[in-house]
Amino acid sequence: MKKNYILLCCIILLSCLPLYLLFSHKSTDLIVSEGERLDVHKLESIVNLASSRGKAGSGDVKAPTFTLKTLDGSYSTIGGKRDKPLVVHFWASWCEACSVEVPTLRKLNEQYKNQVDFVGINVATEEKLENIQKFVLTNHISYPVLLDEHKHAADLYELHALPTVFLIDTNGYIVDTFHMVDPLELEEKVGRLAKR
């Protein structure tokens, strides 16, 4: 009888183990999936319109909403209405093209800091925190840096290459997106965003 009791207790404990593991190992990557994934077909039309210097209509492609941990340990949410338009820069420290693009973004952040917000999103599942911090310090990045440790934001934004920049208006709609453009073109795009 005593052996049966011990066996029953062991079975109960083992059956509770998956629940314990599920709730005790929460990710450091907090995601609020209010927004859905981007509609890639609509996004293409916005990119074409932006390339021809047309003005994308609001309501075309809503920027997905998510919340991520920042480099300083707090949390930040992207998506929805804002006081200022937003430049979202997806990057990784091992990405050479990202290093090339950052100086222009840093300069534009200083130039438009009263009109446009900037945020960097590090997309690296296996990147060491020291490498991310070194990239930020080396490139003198002063705007907030978010950590997309499990690529949830990258998946929501249908990200396929680094670096990728999204320009989001004050109503939370994407008005342009691109990969590695000429610094003068980047400056022109951010200048147009500042006037929205």
BAZALUM-588571 format. One record per residue (C-alpha): residue number from 1; residue in one letter; chain; x, y, z. Coordinates in Angstrom, 1 decimal, decimal comma, padded with zeros to 4 digits, always signed. Example, Ala and Ser with C-alpha at 12.3 -4.5 7.8 and 13.67 -1.06 7.14 Angstrom:
REM residues 2
num; residu; chaine; c1; c2; c3
1; A; A; +012,3; -004,5; +007,8
2; S; A; +013,7; -001,1; +007,1
REM end
This chain:
REM residues 196
num; residu; chaine; c1; c2; c3
1; M; A; +000,0; +000,0; +000,0
2; K; A; +002,8; +002,4; +000,9
3; K; A; +004,6; +001,7; -002,4
4; N; A; +001,4; +002,5; -004,3
5; Y; A; +001,0; +005,8; -002,5
6; I; A; +004,6; +006,7; -003,3
7; L; A; +004,1; +005,8; -006,9
8; L; A; +001,0; +007,8; -007,1
9; C; A; +002,7; +010,9; -005,6
10; C; A; +005,6; +010,5; -008,1
11; I; A; +003,1; +010,3; -011,1
12; I; A; +001,3; +013,4; -009,9
13; L; A; +004,5; +015,4; -009,4
14; L; A; +005,8; +014,4; -012,9
15; S; A; +002,5; +015,3; -014,5
16; C; A; +002,8; +018,8; -012,9
17; L; A; +006,4; +019,3; -014,2
18; P; A; +005,4; +020,6; -017,7
19; L; A; +003,1; +023,3; -016,1
20; Y; A; +005,9; +024,3; -013,7
21; L; A; +008,4; +024,7; -016,6
22; L; A; +005,9; +026,6; -018,7
23; F; A; +005,2; +029,2; -016,0
24; S; A; +008,7; +029,4; -014,4
25; H; A; +010,7; +030,0; -017,6
26; K; A; +009,1; +033,1; -019,0
27; S; A; +010,9; +034,9; -021,8
28; T; A; +012,7; +038,2; -021,3
29; D; A; +011,1; +039,2; -024,6
30; L; A; +007,7; +040,6; -023,8
31; I; A; +005,4; +040,8; -026,8
32; V; A; +002,0; +042,4; -027,2
33; S; A; +000,6; +041,1; -030,4
34; E; A; -002,2; +043,6; -030,9
35; G; A; -001,1; +044,2; -034,4
36; E; A; -001,1; +041,5; -037,0
37; R; A; +001,7; +040,7; -039,5
38; L; A; +002,2; +043,2; -042,3
39; D; A; +000,2; +042,8; -045,5
40; V; A; +003,1; +042,4; -047,9
41; H; A; +001,1; +043,2; -051,0
42; K; A; -000,2; +046,5; -049,6
43; L; A; +003,3; +047,3; -048,4
44; E; A; +004,7; +046,9; -051,9
45; S; A; +002,2; +049,5; -053,2
46; I; A; +003,3; +051,9; -050,4
47; V; A; +006,9; +051,4; -051,3
48; N; A; +006,1; +052,1; -055,0
49; L; A; +004,1; +055,2; -054,0
50; A; A; +006,9; +056,5; -051,7
51; S; A; +009,5; +055,9; -054,5
52; S; A; +007,5; +058,0; -056,9
53; R; A; +007,3; +060,6; -054,1
54; G; A; +003,6; +060,1; -053,7
55; K; A; +001,9; +060,3; -050,4
56; A; A; +000,6; +057,1; -049,0
57; G; A; -002,9; +057,3; -047,6
58; S; A; -003,5; +056,5; -044,0
59; G; A; -005,2; +053,2; -043,4
60; D; A; -003,1; +051,3; -046,0
61; V; A; -000,7; +049,3; -043,8
62; K; A; -001,0; +049,6; -040,0
63; A; A; +002,3; +049,1; -038,3
64; P; A; +002,1; +045,9; -036,1
65; T; A; +002,2; +046,7; -032,4
66; F; A; +004,7; +045,0; -030,1
67; T; A; +006,5; +045,6; -026,8
68; L; A; +010,2; +044,7; -026,3
69; K; A; +012,8; +045,0; -023,6
70; T; A; +015,2; +047,9; -024,1
71; L; A; +018,9; +047,8; -023,7
72; D; A; +018,6; +049,6; -020,3
73; G; A; +016,1; +047,0; -019,0
74; S; A; +012,9; +048,9; -019,4
75; Y; A; +010,1; +048,1; -021,9
76; S; A; +009,0; +050,0; -024,9
77; T; A; +006,0; +049,7; -027,2
78; I; A; +005,9; +050,4; -030,9
79; G; A; +002,7; +050,8; -032,8
80; G; A; -000,5; +052,9; -032,6
81; K; A; -000,9; +056,6; -032,5
82; R; A; +002,1; +058,8; -031,5
83; D; A; +002,9; +062,4; -031,0
84; K; A; +005,7; +062,3; -033,6
85; P; A; +006,4; +060,1; -036,6
86; L; A; +008,8; +057,2; -036,1
87; V; A; +011,9; +055,8; -037,8
88; V; A; +012,3; +052,1; -036,9
89; H; A; +015,8; +050,6; -037,8
90; F; A; +016,2; +046,8; -037,6
91; W; A; +019,8; +045,8; -037,3
92; A; A; +022,4; +043,4; -035,9
93; S; A; +025,9; +044,0; -034,6
94; W; A; +027,5; +041,5; -037,0
95; C; A; +025,8; +043,3; -040,0
96; E; A; +028,4; +045,4; -041,9
97; A; A; +025,7; +047,3; -043,9
98; C; A; +024,1; +048,2; -040,6
99; S; A; +027,3; +049,8; -039,4
100; V; A; +027,4; +051,8; -042,6
101; E; A; +023,8; +053,1; -042,2
102; V; A; +024,0; +054,0; -038,5
103; P; A; +026,0; +057,2; -038,9
104; T; A; +023,4; +058,7; -041,2
105; L; A; +020,6; +057,7; -038,8
106; R; A; +022,5; +059,2; -035,9
107; K; A; +022,9; +062,5; -037,8
108; L; A; +019,2; +062,5; -038,8
109; N; A; +018,2; +061,7; -035,2
110; E; A; +020,1; +064,8; -034,0
111; Q; A; +018,7; +067,0; -036,9
112; Y; A; +015,1; +065,9; -036,5
113; K; A; +014,9; +065,0; -032,8
114; N; A; +012,1; +067,5; -032,1
115; Q; A; +010,0; +066,3; -035,1
116; V; A; +010,7; +062,6; -035,5
117; D; A; +011,4; +059,7; -033,0
118; F; A; +014,0; +057,1; -033,8
119; V; A; +014,3; +053,6; -032,4
120; G; A; +016,8; +050,8; -033,2
121; I; A; +015,7; +047,1; -032,9
122; N; A; +018,5; +044,6; -032,6
123; V; A; +017,4; +041,4; -034,3
124; A; A; +019,7; +038,6; -033,1
125; T; A; +018,6; +035,4; -031,4
126; E; A; +022,1; +034,3; -030,5
127; E; A; +023,9; +037,6; -030,1
128; K; A; +025,7; +038,3; -026,9
129; L; A; +024,6; +041,4; -025,0
130; E; A; +028,2; +042,6; -024,9
131; N; A; +028,4; +042,7; -028,7
132; I; A; +025,1; +044,7; -028,9
133; Q; A; +026,4; +047,2; -026,2
134; K; A; +029,7; +047,5; -028,0
135; F; A; +027,9; +048,2; -031,4
136; V; A; +025,8; +050,9; -029,7
137; L; A; +028,8; +052,6; -028,0
138; T; A; +031,1; +052,3; -031,1
139; N; A; +028,4; +053,9; -033,3
140; H; A; +027,3; +056,5; -030,7
141; I; A; +023,7; +055,5; -030,9
142; S; A; +021,7; +057,8; -028,6
143; Y; A; +018,2; +056,8; -029,6
144; P; A; +016,5; +053,8; -027,7
145; V; A; +017,6; +050,3; -028,7
146; L; A; +015,1; +047,4; -028,3
147; L; A; +016,1; +043,8; -028,1
148; D; A; +014,1; +041,4; -030,4
149; E; A; +015,7; +038,3; -028,8
150; H; A; +013,3; +035,8; -030,4
151; K; A; +012,6; +037,7; -033,6
152; H; A; +008,9; +038,3; -032,8
153; A; A; +009,0; +041,9; -034,1
154; A; A; +011,0; +040,8; -037,1
155; D; A; +008,3; +038,2; -037,9
156; L; A; +005,5; +040,7; -037,4
157; Y; A; +007,2; +043,1; -039,8
158; E; A; +007,9; +040,3; -042,4
159; L; A; +011,6; +041,1; -042,1
160; H; A; +013,8; +039,5; -044,8
161; A; A; +017,1; +041,5; -044,7
162; L; A; +019,2; +043,7; -042,5
163; P; A; +019,3; +046,6; -042,2
164; T; A; +015,7; +047,4; -042,8
165; V; A; +014,1; +050,8; -042,0
166; F; A; +010,3; +051,5; -041,6
167; L; A; +008,9; +055,0; -041,6
168; I; A; +005,7; +055,2; -039,5
169; D; A; +003,4; +058,2; -039,3
170; T; A; +001,7; +059,6; -036,2
171; N; A; -001,4; +057,5; -036,8
172; G; A; +000,6; +054,3; -036,7
173; Y; A; +000,7; +053,6; -040,5
174; I; A; +003,8; +052,7; -042,5
175; V; A; +004,5; +055,2; -045,1
176; D; A; +007,8; +053,7; -046,5
177; T; A; +010,3; +050,9; -045,9
178; F; A; +013,7; +050,2; -047,5
179; H; A; +017,0; +048,4; -047,2
180; M; A; +020,2; +050,3; -047,2
181; V; A; +019,6; +053,4; -049,2
182; D; A; +022,0; +056,2; -050,2
183; P; A; +022,5; +058,7; -047,3
184; L; A; +021,1; +061,6; -049,3
185; E; A; +018,0; +059,5; -050,1
186; L; A; +017,6; +058,5; -046,5
187; E; A; +017,8; +062,1; -045,5
188; E; A; +015,2; +063,1; -048,0
189; K; A; +012,8; +060,3; -046,8
190; V; A; +013,2; +061,3; -043,1
191; G; A; +012,7; +065,0; -044,1
192; R; A; +009,4; +064,1; -045,8
193; L; A; +008,4; +062,1; -042,8
194; A; A; +009,1; +065,0; -040,5
195; K; A; +006,6; +067,2; -042,5
196; R; A; +003,7; +064,7; -042,2
REM end
